[in-house]
Amino acid sequence: MNWFTNIRSFRGKKVQPYLTDRSNMAKLIIITALFSLVFINSYKPFNSEQWVEGNSQTYYFILSFLLVLIGILVLAVSRYLMYRIVRKHSMYYAEYALWVFLEIVVLAGFYTLFALILDDDLLFWDWKSIITVFRDANINTFLIVFIPYAFSWMYFSYSDKRDRLKELENGIMFRKRSAVFQFKDEKGEMRFSVPMEHIVYLEAADNYVEINYLNQGKISQELLRNSLKRVAQDLVQTPVQRCHRSYMVNFDHVVALRKNGDEIDIELDVPNIKKIPVSKSYSDDAIMAFLQYSQEAGGNKVE
C-alpha cells in the first residue's frame, strides 16, 4: 500500500499559486507558441516535409504558423478553463500533471488531423497510418510543449522566490503585525476591527467566520458573515495563515506543533484553548509559517 500512500501524498500538495496565475499562464502560452514556431520550422515534425513539395519555404512557414495558431487556441481555452476552476477549487500536483498530459493528447489530435489534410499520401480510412501519425504527433507535441513549459516553470519559481525575498527584506510582513485589521463581510463592508496581535485564530462556521481574539487577556468571539477563503485573501503576508480547511491561526501565538501519528496539532500561548488541527494539504505551509514567525519571536518547537 506504500504506492497508494505516495499517490495520496502527491495529490495532497497544492500547486504553487504562480503556476495558476493568470498573467503567468498567458506568458506560458506565448513562450510555447514562439518555441513551437522555431521547432516546427527547424525540425519539420508531423511528417510536414510532405507539405511543401513543389512549394516555397514561405509557404511552409505560413502552414507552420497556422499549426501554431491552432495550438495557441487550444492552450488558451485549456488555461482559461484552468483559471476558472482554480478560482473556486484548489488544484493539486497530480491534477495539474494530468491536465498537461491531456493538453498534449488534444494538441496531438489536432496536429494529426492537420497532417492528414495536408499530406496526400495519408488516408483518413487508413487506421494504421493514422495511429502512426498520432503516435509521432504525441512525441513531437511532448517536446514542443514540455521544453517551454519546463523553462517557464523554472522562471516563474525563480520570480516567485525573488519577490518573496524582496518583501521580507522590505519588512512588509512584520509591519503588518502591529496594524489594526479590518474584517469585511461578504459584501465587502467593514464589520469588525481588531489589532492584528490580538487575533488568535479564525474558524469557519457554515456561512460565517468565527473570530477568536484577545479581549483584556481573555478569548472573545465575533461572528462575521463571510467565507474563510475570502477572509484568507485579505490576510496574505500576515502572521494569520491557513492551517486547515476550517481554521486560520495567528502564528505569533503558536508555541508548538505536535505530531500525533499522521496528524499535527497546533498549541497556542493562550490558556484554556483547544488545540488547532493541521490538515495534510496545509502541513508544509504551516511548518514554514511557524518556523518563520517563531524564529522572529526568539524560538520554535516542533515535536
Backbone hydrogen bonds, N-H to C=O, Kabsch-Sander energy under -0.5 kcal/mol:
donor,donor_aa,acceptor,acceptor_aa,energy
5,T,1,M,-2.1
6,N,2,N,-2.5
7,I,3,W,-2.1
8,R,4,F,-2.3
9,S,5,T,-2.4
10,F,6,N,-2.5
11,R,7,I,-2.5
12,G,8,R,-1.6
13,K,10,F,-1.2
14,K,12,G,-0.6
15,V,91,M,-2.4
19,L,16,Q,-1.9
20,T,16,Q,-0.6
20,T,17,P,-1.0
25,M,21,D,-2.4
26,A,22,R,-1.8
27,K,23,S,-2.0
28,L,24,N,-2.4
29,I,25,M,-1.9
30,I,26,A,-2.0
31,I,27,K,-2.7
32,T,28,L,-2.3
33,A,29,I,-2.3
34,L,30,I,-2.3
35,F,31,I,-2.4
36,S,32,T,-2.5
37,L,33,A,-2.2
38,V,34,L,-1.9
39,F,35,F,-2.9
40,I,36,S,-2.9
41,N,37,L,-1.8
42,S,38,V,-1.6
43,Y,39,F,-2.8
44,K,40,I,-1.8
48,S,45,P,-1.6
50,Q,47,N,-1.5
51,W,48,S,-1.7
53,E,50,Q,-0.7
55,N,52,V,-2.6
60,Y,56,S,-1.5
61,F,57,Q,-2.4
62,I,58,T,-2.2
63,L,59,Y,-2.1
64,S,60,Y,-2.8
65,F,61,F,-2.4
66,L,62,I,-2.0
67,L,63,L,-2.1
68,V,64,S,-2.5
69,L,65,F,-2.4
70,I,66,L,-1.9
71,G,67,L,-1.7
72,I,68,V,-2.6
73,L,69,L,-2.2
74,V,70,I,-2.3
75,L,71,G,-2.7
76,A,72,I,-2.8
77,V,73,L,-2.3
78,S,74,V,-2.4
79,R,75,L,-3.1
80,Y,76,A,-1.9
81,L,77,V,-2.2
82,M,78,S,-2.1
83,Y,79,R,-2.4
84,R,80,Y,-2.2
85,I,81,L,-2.1
86,V,82,M,-2.7
87,R,83,Y,-0.9
88,K,85,I,-1.6
89,H,85,I,-2.7
93,Y,10,F,-0.5
93,Y,13,K,-2.0
96,Y,92,Y,-2.6
97,A,93,Y,-2.7
98,L,94,A,-2.0
99,W,95,E,-2.2
100,V,96,Y,-2.2
101,F,97,A,-2.2
102,L,98,L,-2.4
103,E,99,W,-2.0
104,I,100,V,-2.1
105,V,101,F,-2.1
106,V,102,L,-2.7
107,L,103,E,-2.6
108,A,104,I,-2.6
109,G,105,V,-1.9
110,F,106,V,-2.0
111,Y,107,L,-2.6
112,T,108,A,-2.2
113,L,109,G,-2.0
114,F,110,F,-2.3
115,A,111,Y,-2.3
116,L,112,T,-2.3
117,I,113,L,-1.8
118,L,114,F,-1.8
119,D,115,A,-2.4
120,D,118,L,-0.8
122,L,119,D,-1.4
126,D,123,L,-1.2
127,W,125,W,-1.3
130,I,126,D,-2.2
131,I,127,W,-2.7
132,T,128,K,-1.8
133,V,129,S,-2.7
134,F,130,I,-2.8
135,R,131,I,-2.4
136,D,132,T,-2.4
137,A,133,V,-2.6
138,N,134,F,-2.0
139,I,135,R,-1.8
140,N,136,D,-2.7
141,T,137,A,-2.8
142,F,138,N,-2.2
143,L,139,I,-1.7
144,I,140,N,-2.7
145,V,141,T,-2.7
146,F,142,F,-3.0
147,I,143,L,-1.3
149,Y,145,V,-2.1
150,A,146,F,-3.3
151,F,147,I,-2.1
152,S,148,P,-2.6
153,W,149,Y,-3.0
154,M,150,A,-2.1
155,Y,151,F,-2.2
156,F,152,S,-3.1
157,S,153,W,-2.5
158,Y,154,M,-2.3
159,S,155,Y,-2.6
160,D,156,F,-2.4
161,K,157,S,-2.4
162,R,158,Y,-2.4
163,D,159,S,-2.4
164,R,160,D,-2.2
165,L,161,K,-2.3
166,K,162,R,-2.1
167,E,163,D,-2.1
168,L,164,R,-2.3
169,E,165,L,-2.5
170,N,166,K,-1.9
171,G,168,L,-1.1
172,I,167,E,-2.1
175,R,171,G,-1.9
176,K,172,I,-1.2
177,R,174,F,-0.7
178,S,174,F,-0.5
179,A,176,K,-0.7
181,F,179,A,-0.5
181,F,194,V,-2.7
183,F,181,F,-0.6
183,F,192,F,-3.6
185,D,189,E,-2.7
186,E,225,R,-2.0
188,G,185,D,-2.2
191,R,183,F,-3.2
192,F,183,F,-1.6
194,V,181,F,-2.0
196,M,179,A,-2.9
198,H,195,P,-1.7
199,I,195,P,-0.7
199,I,196,M,-1.1
200,V,212,N,-2.7
201,Y,212,N,-1.5
202,L,248,M,-3.0
203,E,210,E,-2.0
204,A,246,S,-2.5
205,A,208,Y,-3.2
208,Y,205,A,-2.2
209,V,224,L,-2.7
210,E,203,E,-3.5
211,I,209,V,-0.7
211,I,222,E,-3.2
212,N,201,Y,-2.5
212,N,210,E,-0.7
213,Y,211,I,-0.6
213,Y,220,S,-2.4
214,L,198,H,-2.6
215,N,218,K,-3.6
218,K,215,N,-1.2
220,S,213,Y,-2.9
222,E,211,I,-1.4
224,L,209,V,-2.2
226,N,207,N,-0.6
226,N,224,L,-1.3
231,V,227,S,-2.0
232,A,228,L,-2.3
233,Q,229,K,-1.2
234,D,230,R,-0.8
234,D,231,V,-0.9
235,L,231,V,-0.8
235,L,232,A,-0.7
236,V,233,Q,-0.6
238,T,235,L,-1.1
241,Q,239,P,-0.9
241,Q,249,V,-2.5
243,C,247,Y,-1.8
244,H,247,Y,-1.4
247,Y,244,H,-0.6
248,M,202,L,-2.1
249,V,241,Q,-2.6
250,N,200,V,-2.6
251,F,239,P,-2.7
251,F,249,V,-1.0
253,H,250,N,-2.4
255,V,267,E,-2.7
256,A,267,E,-1.4
257,L,301,K,-1.8
258,R,265,D,-2.7
260,N,258,R,-0.5
260,N,263,E,-3.2
261,G,259,K,-0.5
263,E,260,N,-2.0
264,I,278,V,-0.8
265,D,258,R,-3.0
266,I,276,I,-3.1
267,E,256,A,-2.7
269,D,253,H,-2.4
276,I,266,I,-1.9
278,V,264,I,-2.4
279,S,243,C,-1.9
282,Y,279,S,-1.2
283,S,279,S,-0.6
283,S,280,K,-0.9
286,A,282,Y,-2.6
287,I,283,S,-2.4
288,M,284,D,-2.2
289,A,285,D,-2.4
290,F,286,A,-2.6
291,L,287,I,-2.6
292,Q,288,M,-2.2
293,Y,289,A,-2.6
294,S,290,F,-2.5
295,Q,291,L,-1.6
296,E,292,Q,-1.3
297,A,293,Y,-1.5
298,G,294,S,-1.4
299,G,294,S,-3.2
303,E,257,L,-3.4
